[in-house]
Amino acid sequence: MAEYDAVIVGAGIFGLATAYHVKKLKPYDKILLVDMMGAAGQGNTAKSAAMFRCFFNSRTNLTLVDTSVEFYRYVHEKLGTDLKLRWTGYLWLFSEQDYRDVEPVLKGMAEQSLEYKIFDEKELAEKLEMTTCVTADEEAQMMGLEDANIGVLVPKAGSVDIDELVKFYEAEFKKMGGETRYNTRVESITVDPETSLGMPSEPYFWQNPRASGVKTSKGFIKAKKTIVAAGAWASTILDQVGIDAPMKPIKRQLFSVRANTEDLKHLLYAKGFTKENCMPFTILPKPRVYIKPALEEDSFWFSYGDHFPRAFKLEDDPQPEENFYKYGLYQVATKYFPQFMGCQPNGAWAGQYVLNTLDSQPVIFEENNVIVVGSCSGSGNMKGDAVGRIAAALYAGQEYALLYGDKQFKVSDLGLKKRNVEPEKLII
Ligand SMILES: Cc1cc2nc3c(=O)[nH]c(=O)nc-3n(C[C@H](O)[C@H](O)[C@H](O)COP(=O)(O)OP(=O)(O)OC[C@H]3O[C@@H](n4cnc5c(N)ncnc54)[C@H](O)[C@@H]3O)c2cc1C
């Protein structure tokens, strides 16, 4: 049986970026990328809203996102791969009180040259034709909604076409000699003793057991290193060999509403925010329902990241819940944007975030020849390139990864034993 230097389980954004950067660092290594689905990027990567923002208070967050987005910009502008980058901006809406709470953090960020712009109530009402004072409405009061007194617009933010990004990484990985195998489900990680003595049921605990590849639905694959980038499914493989990682799958759903009236078209192409001349990605005051301008399909996407009592549960094919839109997103959004009154979604889908409930950052570590890359916590696409580089550096035995723009990142900072991530203060 041919032996690979590494088998990577999972061709989502993390597996693909890892595969690409491993090949860049180790061009002669034999690398195989496997996925149980029929093509790359069909897991939660395909379910994403594909938004990014280079605006965080935590150095860890900012470095991972900013270097990744700059790499995507480079691919888009310099390598000529159209990633359909759109700089729509993010617009957070705040009540007076909530803005006061977050203002010191924002000011600290401005001192670090992170750009944002403030819009007052009047400007918001004018530009977005929205209702900013919702607390005058009895139903809104009952729902505990808050007024949108202030808008904070972050210009270095927008969307990327995730399918194009997936295609880019896959094509480049293959060009460098990387191999892919789809429709191949990894059932388990195989484990061998460091030195076999030919005893029954090896390895025993004193034989220094090491991962030696994977058992798949289509046979065994031998590899010196097994890299698990299996997203929400990772624990099903890792638990079998006693490797623990903070990874809690939770359902997230998106609903698409077509801009099929003049009022909605006006809103979608609202002027005065960014050069894209559209409504920014808008996050309502509380609860933080978000609305994405999906310009390529003349639509808006609605979502909300709910927690208690939403279960942590792995679902192979999670379904959107009609009532989540009908009694949740719709009720909240129409209080601020009456333009959506009567709108039914023309499409809906659900996927899963994989939460690191300890610090919301990715985890990248190695144990017994198994490298684990995961826990995207809802921001895997915007951090994808940096995560791939850090995982590749770990594979290559480097202490530091070189992120795009020649930024160094200590590999162990995202590990479990010497973890060192800066907490995020901009919690909005
Ligand atoms: C609704 C929604 C909206 C989101 N919006 C955003 C956003 O706006 N911005 C952002 O940055 N992120 C967003 N995310 C998060 C983002 O999509 C994820 O962080 C990212 O896609 C995770 O990538 P991954 O490679 O870890 O996982 P996945 O893309 O799920 O890849 C894992 C792969 O592993 C494969 N696999 C699993 N088990 C096995 C096995 N046993 N054998 C073989 N193959 C296996 C799967 O088939 C899958 O292809 C969103 C997620 C959801 C669900």
The ligand as an ORCA input file, in Angstrom:
! r2SCAN-3c Opt
* xyz 0 1
  C     -25.233     29.359      8.447
  C     -23.768     29.628      8.559
  C     -23.266     30.900      8.302
  C     -21.904     31.160      8.392
  N     -21.439     32.395      8.071
  C     -20.104     32.648      8.114
  C     -19.602     33.919      7.716
  O     -20.352     34.810      7.333
  N     -18.261     34.114      7.749
  C     -17.384     33.124      8.161
  O     -16.189     33.354      8.181
  N     -17.842     31.911      8.537
  C     -19.177     31.651      8.521
  N     -19.652     30.426      8.882
  C     -18.709     29.444      9.414
  C     -17.955     28.759      8.321
  O     -18.826     28.270      7.349
  C     -17.148     27.634      8.953
  O     -16.351     28.179      9.979
  C     -16.212     26.947      7.980
  O     -16.836     26.637      6.789
  C     -15.679     25.691      8.627
  O     -14.857     25.033      7.730
  P     -14.355     23.561      8.039
  O     -13.421     23.220      6.956
  O     -13.882     23.465      9.449
  O     -15.697     22.684      8.022
  P     -16.537     22.074      6.794
  O     -16.687     23.016      5.684
  O     -17.784     21.515      7.373
  O     -15.592     20.924      6.279
  C     -15.453     19.691      6.924
  C     -15.405     18.636      5.836
  O     -15.068     17.405      6.417
  C     -15.768     16.402      5.740
  N     -15.843     15.239      6.644
  C     -16.357     15.228      7.892
  N     -16.249     13.998      8.417
  C     -15.661     13.222      7.488
  C     -15.303     11.854      7.449
  N     -15.504     11.043      8.486
  N     -14.736     11.383      6.323
  C     -14.511     12.209      5.251
  N     -14.846     13.508      5.246
  C     -15.403     14.006      6.344
  C     -17.130     17.035      5.456
  O     -17.773     16.382      4.390
  C     -16.753     18.468      5.153
  O     -16.600     18.702      3.778
  C     -21.012     30.126      8.777
  C     -21.498     28.841      9.036
  C     -22.862     28.587      8.920
  C     -23.357     27.208      9.199
*
